[in-house]
Amino acid sequence: LPVKMEGGNIMGDGYQYITYSDVIYQNNTNEVGQLFYDEMSGKWMTKQFTTLDKTAVDAKLKKAFNAEDAIVTKRLLYDGGTGHIDLWLKQIDEESMLIANMPAKYNKLTDYKIIQQNREMLANRNTAFGTKYRFLNAPMPRLDNGEMPSSNDSLYNLDPRSYLNGVIVNKSYIYPIFSKPGEANYN
């Protein structure tokens, strides 16, 4: 597939929709391609990449995943640098989304606002079955004092503590939560 994308930035419902953030468009404007090791020369080399515009990216992904439409969310700006949707959103089934739940007192954080805008956009769409999406709120990890890592965008960016890409086991969803050495909840 001639589209630059990472697994953390794409999910599908298995019926008609794929979802990814708009960071994928930025990723496909760079001509530097995949890094590979050339055994003949014994050197690391890069393949050239043909840049793609938004229309081409969407068309290639819809065709590759046999999707009727792409749901494109706005990327988070202070997520540690990836822009991936799996940091704040996970499709659990065809009609349910697990979504990051930050306390309302952090409503001044840029990413809080972006998550809420994306949630509203998703809430206004119909699922493949014509129903509205059901949202399950995923608590985001806190510091030992019960607070979020920071109420400042740039400081929050330095300490992302979780992402929602996980695994379903029986009737439980397991996803990683990070802490730092010296914190009481560090294992």
N, C-alpha and C positions, 0 to 999 in steps of 0.2 A: 504494500500500500504506500504510495508516494506522498504520505502526509506525515509531518512530524507531530507526534503526540505521545503522551505518556499514559500508562494505565490508570494512574490516579486521577486523570481528567476526563474519563469517559465511562458512562454506564448506559445500559439500555434496559427497556422493559420486556424485551423478547417478543414484542408484538409489532409496534410501529414507531416508537420514539427512542432516540438516543439523546443523551444529555451531556453537555460539556460546558466549560467556561470559555469566555472570549479570549483567554490567554492563548488558545490554540491558533488564533489568527496571527498574533505576534510571533509565535514560534515558527510560523511558515513563511515569514518574510526574510529570513536569513538564508543566504545561499550556501553557507557552510553545512555540509551534509554529515553523514555518519562517519565516526572514527572507526578505522579498522586496521588490523595488523597485516602488512604485506609480507608474507614469508619469503618471497623471492628476493626482496630488497632488504629484509630484516628491519623495516622501519614502520612506524605508525603513520598512517595517511588518512586523508579525508576524501570522501566522494563529494563531488559537486551536487548541489540540490537545486532543483528548479523551484523558485518561489511560487506560492499560491495565494490568490486573493480569497476573500471571505466566501464568495460564491463557489469557487472551485473546491475549497476545503469542505464546505457543507455538502456539495454534490458527491464528492469522493467518499465521504464518510457515510452518507445515506445509502449509497450504492453498496459499499463494502459490508455494512451491517443490515442491509435489506430493511431500512427504516423509511417510513413515509415522511418523517419530519425530524428536525433537530431542535431541541430545546436548549437555547444558549443562555447561560447565566452570566452575570457580571462577575469577574474574578475578584477575590479578596486582595487587598493591597498590602496587608500587614500579616501575612500568614507564614512568614519565614522564607518567602520567595518563589513558591511554586505556582500559585494561581489555580491549583487543582481543586475540583469539587469535592474530592473525598476528605478534605479537611473539615468540611461543614455540612455535607449532604451525602446521604446514602439511600439508594432506592432499595427498599426491603422486599417489596413485591410489586405487582403491576399497578397497585393503587395506593401504596404507602411509602412515605419518605421519612427517614430519620434525619432530623435537622438539628444543628447546634443550637443550644439554648443558653444564651448569655443573659444574665440578669439585666432588667430594664435600666438599672442605674448606670450601666455602661453604654447608654444610648448616644453618648458623644463620640464613642470610638467609630472610626470610619468603617471598619469591617462589621460592626454591629448593624450599622445602617444598611450596608450592602446585603447582609444576610436577610434583613427584614424586607428589602426591596425584592430580592430574589424569591423569597417565600411568597410575597404577594403576587408576583408574576406567575409562579407555579400554581398558586391557589386559584388563579383565574383561568387556568387551562383545564381541559378535560383529559382524563386518562384514555387509554385505548378502548376502554369499555364505556366511555361516555359519562363517567362519574367524576367527581372532584377528588383531588388527591387528599389523602388523610395524612396528617403530620404527627409524628411521634417526636417529642422533644428529648434530645439527648443532653444531659447535664454536662457541661464542660468542666474539666478539673480545676480545682481551686488550690491556692496556697494553703499552708497549714492554718493560717488565720481565717480561712473561709473566703478570702478575697480572690479576685482574678489576678493574674500576674501584674497587670498595670492598667491604669486608666489613660495611659498615654500611648498613642499609636506606635511611635518608634520604639518605645520600651516593650510594648506588647509583642512587636515583631521579633524581638530577641528571645522570647520565651514561649513559643507555641507549645502547648502541653498535651495536645491530643490530635487525633484525626479520626474520622468516622469510618474508615475502611476497615472492616472486620469480618467476622465469620459467624454464621448462624449455626448453633449447636443445640439440637433438640428445640426447645422453645425460647432459647436465650441468644442474645446477640452480644458477642464479645469484641470489644475494640480497645486499642491501646491507650493508656494514659501515662504520661511521663512526669517524673519529678526529679529534683536535683539532689545530689548528695548533701547530707546535713538536714534535710527536711524530715519531719517525723513520719511522713507517709512514704519515704524512700525505701525500697526493697532491693 
